[in-house]
Amino acid sequence: MPQRFYVLLAGFFSQLLCLGVARFAYTPLLPLMQQQNVLDDASGGYLAAVNYLGYMAGALLAASLSNLKLKDTLYRLGLILAVLSTLGMALTDNVWLWSFWRFVAGLSSACSMLIASGLIMHWLLSHKQRAELGIHFAGLGFGIALAAVLVELMLSLQLDWRAQWQYLALFGVVLAIPAWLWLPKPLQTTLTRQTGVADTPPAKRFIRLMLASYFCAGYGYVISATFIVTIVERMPGLTGSGNLSFIILGLAAAPAVLLWDLIARKTGYLKAIMLALLAQSAAILLPLWFSSLTAVLLSAALFGATFVGVVSLVLTMAGRLYPSKPAKLMGKMTLAYGSAQVIAPALTGYLAEATSQYDIGLYLAAGFVALGALLIAVLITTDNTAQQLDAAKT
């Protein structure tokens, strides 16, 4: 198998571990932890917010680094932290200690999403390979599905929340091995223009509007990603279907990154991002308007297929604009995305605790995503950089 695929698969397995296990196993485990009276709606939302705060801290770090060997070290540290933070959840029932471990899990997920993405993008460009991260980001979708399947399997074995976190940590060790071994250590010390592709910095207005749009996307994404299992479990007649919806979400996300790569080649990056945001807004609204299992699963599939497409397209676009230092703009974009993820779950958890339902939170999420699509539409019609990007049907 060509080395390109081993490099991309290293990123894939890092996503399975750092995103699927360390970060997103919390979503299918949240209802179980609530049923066993160790969390309520407010504390569940608080822990999710702390997790995204850790992700933001990791994004800040990624945006500030240019030393490739240091990035490689942090990537490998992130794999270790992903396993430790998962195990740590099983070793306490103190919400403040859980906060620490969720923060650490957020840090590890930034290592996979941003530092690994930058390292892989740099390797691809340096070796004259197509700069697409679809296989790498497919690990995010498969990781979500994997976490939900593992939790469902352990539920069938009647394991409690503590045992489930322990087994997830053990499985994480297995995932860390290919993630560690298959990503080559960088030969250079710092990022240079040896990729042979010059940076093409966009205007400040373009950056500001992209950051605002990505903030809106982050707000919409985190509500479903954090609370979908709990929301479905509380819908009339759908108790027991929460994990199924999360599995469908993840399975839809896995191939979607490759599909959005193809769409972006035909339409350009920004039009593809706008289409994905519009579809994502519709996906969030579906469970509010239709309470059948079919509608819920369709919503989960559409949401999974779109949110990961937005992330992959935005980060790949950042890498193309700054091939000599891809993580710099990736980090700024992720700060915008992540800041929404800190605000949204805490606010939604509070609203759910106060109203005993998630409807207000879902309407807010859908509105933010629609606003994000509108901002992209403004860029497409008014910005020269945007028009050049969309004209380059890569």
LINZIRA-V272615 format. One line per field, one symbol per residue. ss: DSSP state (2 for helix, 1 for strand, 0 for the rest). A space follows every 50 residues. Layout:
BEGIN
ss->???
END
This chain:
BEGIN
ss->00222222222222222222200022222222222000002222222222 22222222222222001222222222222222222222220000222222 22222222222222222222222222000000022222222222222222 22222200002222222222222222222220000000010022200000 00022222222222222222222222222222200000000222222222 22222222222222222022222222222222222222200022222222 22222222222222222222200002222222222222222222222222 22222000222222222222222222222222022222222000
END
